[in-house]
Amino acid sequence: MTVKNAVNAASPEQLTQLKQLLVELVNHSDDIEAMQPRWREFLEAMSTIADNLVVRLISNDLKAQFVDQMMKRGFQPDLKKGSIDRLLTTLGVSLSKRDGELASKAMQNHFEELRVAVGKAIRFTADRHRSEQFSVA
C-alpha cells in the first residue's frame, strides 16, 4: 500500500529521487549485503513520500531487529538473481509509468519470495547447528 501510494503521490522531484535510488540498487544487485543500505534508503523514501509514519516506525524496528541481526548471524537468503532483476526492472517501469499498482504487486511478490528464502536459510542454519552438536557429542 505504501509503495502504491508513494508512486502515485510522488512529485516529479521525488520520482527522480526514487529513480536515482533504484539505479543504485541495480548497480549493486549482485551483492545482497551491499544492497541492504540502499534498500533501506529506497523504502524510507517511499514511506516518506506516502506520508506513512506507521510504516516508517515498523520499518525502523524491523531493520534494527531483523535484517541487521540476520546479516550479523550470516543468514544469506538465497534469492535467485532473476528474482531481484525482475523486481528492479518492474519498479523502474512502474516509476516511469507512475503505476503504483504495478510497483505494489512487484514488492508483494518480492517479499513473498524473500519470506520463503529466509525461512529456508533459517532451517538450513538450524539443521547445520544440530548436526554440529550431534557430531561433537
C-alpha positions as a LaTeX table, in Angstrom:
\begin{tabular}{lrrr}
\hline
Residue & $x$ (\AA) & $y$ (\AA) & $z$ (\AA) \\
\hline
Met1 & 0.00 & 0.00 & 0.00 \\
Thr2 & 2.79 & 2.43 & 0.88 \\
Val3 & 4.61 & 1.68 & $-2.38$ \\
Lys4 & 1.43 & 2.21 & $-4.36$ \\
Asn5 & 0.67 & 5.49 & $-2.58$ \\
Ala6 & 4.24 & 6.73 & $-2.93$ \\
Val7 & 4.43 & 6.11 & $-6.67$ \\
Asn8 & 1.03 & 7.68 & $-7.26$ \\
Ala9 & 1.65 & 10.69 & $-4.98$ \\
Ala10 & 5.30 & 11.45 & $-5.80$ \\
Ser11 & 6.18 & 14.86 & $-7.17$ \\
Pro12 & 8.44 & 14.97 & $-10.24$ \\
Glu13 & 11.41 & 15.65 & $-7.93$ \\
Gln14 & 10.50 & 12.72 & $-5.69$ \\
Leu15 & 10.13 & 10.43 & $-8.71$ \\
Thr16 & 13.58 & 11.49 & $-9.84$ \\
Gln17 & 14.93 & 10.70 & $-6.37$ \\
Leu18 & 13.28 & 7.25 & $-6.41$ \\
Lys19 & 14.68 & 6.54 & $-9.87$ \\
Gln20 & 18.18 & 7.52 & $-8.72$ \\
Leu21 & 17.87 & 5.26 & $-5.67$ \\
Leu22 & 16.67 & 2.47 & $-7.94$ \\
Val23 & 19.75 & 2.90 & $-10.15$ \\
Glu24 & 21.90 & 2.44 & $-7.04$ \\
Leu25 & 20.04 & $-0.78$ & $-6.25$ \\
Val26 & 20.54 & $-2.03$ & $-9.81$ \\
Asn27 & 24.26 & $-1.22$ & $-9.62$ \\
His28 & 24.59 & $-3.42$ & $-6.52$ \\
Ser29 & 22.07 & $-6.13$ & $-7.38$ \\
Asp30 & 24.70 & $-8.86$ & $-7.36$ \\
Asp31 & 25.55 & $-8.31$ & $-3.67$ \\
Ile32 & 22.69 & $-8.72$ & $-1.19$ \\
Glu33 & 24.71 & $-7.23$ & 1.66 \\
Ala34 & 25.66 & $-4.15$ & $-0.35$ \\
Met35 & 22.02 & $-3.72$ & $-1.33$ \\
Gln36 & 20.73 & $-3.51$ & 2.26 \\
Pro37 & 21.55 & 0.13 & 2.99 \\
Arg38 & 20.28 & 1.08 & $-0.44$ \\
Trp39 & 17.03 & $-0.83$ & 0.13 \\
Arg40 & 16.57 & 0.94 & 3.43 \\
Glu41 & 17.06 & 4.32 & 1.77 \\
Phe42 & 14.68 & 3.45 & $-1.07$ \\
Leu43 & 11.96 & 2.15 & 1.27 \\
Glu44 & 12.40 & 5.09 & 3.63 \\
Ala45 & 11.95 & 7.48 & 0.71 \\
Met46 & 8.81 & 5.58 & $-0.31$ \\
Ser47 & 7.31 & 5.75 & 3.19 \\
Thr48 & 8.18 & 9.45 & 3.49 \\
Ile49 & 6.54 & 10.24 & 0.15 \\
Ala50 & 3.46 & 8.21 & 1.12 \\
Asp51 & 3.50 & 10.03 & 4.46 \\
Asn52 & 3.08 & 6.80 & 6.38 \\
Leu53 & 4.54 & 7.17 & 9.87 \\
Val54 & 3.39 & 3.72 & 10.98 \\
Val55 & 5.26 & 2.05 & 8.13 \\
Arg56 & 8.38 & 4.11 & 8.89 \\
Leu57 & 8.30 & 3.06 & 12.54 \\
Ile58 & 7.74 & $-0.60$ & 11.73 \\
Ser59 & 10.44 & $-0.46$ & 9.08 \\
Asn60 & 12.96 & 1.02 & 11.50 \\
Asp61 & 12.14 & $-1.65$ & 14.07 \\
Leu62 & 12.40 & $-4.48$ & 11.54 \\
Lys63 & 15.65 & $-3.07$ & 10.22 \\
Ala64 & 17.19 & $-2.90$ & 13.67 \\
Gln65 & 15.89 & $-6.18$ & 14.99 \\
Phe66 & 15.57 & $-8.44$ & 11.98 \\
Val67 & 17.62 & $-7.56$ & 8.93 \\
Asp68 & 20.75 & $-6.35$ & 10.75 \\
Gln69 & 20.69 & $-9.33$ & 13.12 \\
Met70 & 20.11 & $-11.73$ & 10.25 \\
Met71 & 23.13 & $-10.37$ & 8.41 \\
Lys72 & 25.32 & $-10.45$ & 11.54 \\
Arg73 & 24.45 & $-14.12$ & 12.06 \\
Gly74 & 25.34 & $-14.97$ & 8.48 \\
Phe75 & 21.86 & $-15.78$ & 7.22 \\
Gln76 & 22.07 & $-15.40$ & 3.48 \\
Pro77 & 18.66 & $-15.90$ & 1.93 \\
Asp78 & 19.17 & $-17.49$ & $-1.46$ \\
Leu79 & 17.20 & $-15.22$ & $-3.76$ \\
Lys80 & 17.58 & $-16.07$ & $-7.38$ \\
Lys81 & 19.32 & $-13.33$ & $-9.37$ \\
Gly82 & 16.41 & $-13.28$ & $-11.78$ \\
Ser83 & 14.03 & $-12.52$ & $-8.92$ \\
Ile84 & 15.87 & $-9.36$ & $-7.91$ \\
Asp85 & 16.36 & $-8.30$ & $-11.53$ \\
Arg86 & 12.63 & $-8.77$ & $-12.18$ \\
Leu87 & 11.75 & $-6.68$ & $-9.14$ \\
Leu88 & 14.11 & $-3.85$ & $-10.02$ \\
Thr89 & 13.01 & $-3.82$ & $-13.67$ \\
Thr90 & 9.34 & $-3.78$ & $-12.70$ \\
Leu91 & 9.93 & $-1.00$ & $-10.19$ \\
Gly92 & 11.67 & 1.01 & $-12.91$ \\
Val93 & 8.73 & 0.54 & $-15.26$ \\
Ser94 & 6.25 & 1.41 & $-12.51$ \\
Leu95 & 8.10 & 4.64 & $-11.70$ \\
Ser96 & 8.28 & 5.62 & $-15.38$ \\
Lys97 & 4.57 & 4.96 & $-15.84$ \\
Arg98 & 3.59 & 6.26 & $-12.39$ \\
Asp99 & 1.85 & 2.93 & $-11.89$ \\
Gly100 & 1.55 & 2.41 & $-8.15$ \\
Glu101 & $-0.40$ & $-0.82$ & $-8.56$ \\
Leu102 & 2.41 & $-2.40$ & $-10.59$ \\
Ala103 & 5.01 & $-1.29$ & $-8.02$ \\
Ser104 & 2.91 & $-2.66$ & $-5.18$ \\
Lys105 & 2.47 & $-6.06$ & $-6.84$ \\
Ala106 & 6.19 & $-6.27$ & $-7.60$ \\
Met107 & 7.08 & $-5.57$ & $-3.96$ \\
Gln108 & 4.50 & $-8.04$ & $-2.67$ \\
Asn109 & 5.89 & $-10.76$ & $-4.93$ \\
His110 & 9.44 & $-9.95$ & $-3.87$ \\
Phe111 & 8.66 & $-10.02$ & $-0.15$ \\
Glu112 & 6.88 & $-13.34$ & $-0.53$ \\
Glu113 & 9.97 & $-14.78$ & $-2.26$ \\
Leu114 & 12.15 & $-13.23$ & 0.44 \\
Arg115 & 9.98 & $-14.72$ & 3.20 \\
Val116 & 10.38 & $-18.20$ & 1.70 \\
Ala117 & 14.14 & $-17.74$ & 1.19 \\
Val118 & 14.66 & $-16.52$ & 4.78 \\
Gly119 & 12.68 & $-19.49$ & 6.10 \\
Lys120 & 14.90 & $-21.86$ & 4.13 \\
Ala121 & 18.07 & $-20.11$ & 5.34 \\
Ile122 & 16.93 & $-20.34$ & 8.96 \\
Arg123 & 16.04 & $-24.03$ & 8.62 \\
Phe124 & 19.37 & $-24.77$ & 6.91 \\
Thr125 & 21.31 & $-22.98$ & 9.66 \\
Ala126 & 19.31 & $-24.72$ & 12.40 \\
Asp127 & 19.84 & $-28.13$ & 10.77 \\
Arg128 & 23.57 & $-27.45$ & 10.40 \\
His129 & 23.79 & $-26.36$ & 14.03 \\
Arg130 & 22.01 & $-29.54$ & 15.19 \\
Ser131 & 24.35 & $-31.67$ & 13.07 \\
Glu132 & 27.39 & $-29.95$ & 14.59 \\
Gln133 & 26.03 & $-30.54$ & 18.11 \\
Phe134 & 25.50 & $-34.25$ & 17.47 \\
Ser135 & 28.87 & $-34.74$ & 15.81 \\
Val136 & 30.65 & $-33.23$ & 18.86 \\
Ala137 & 28.76 & $-35.41$ & 21.34 \\
\hline
\end{tabular}
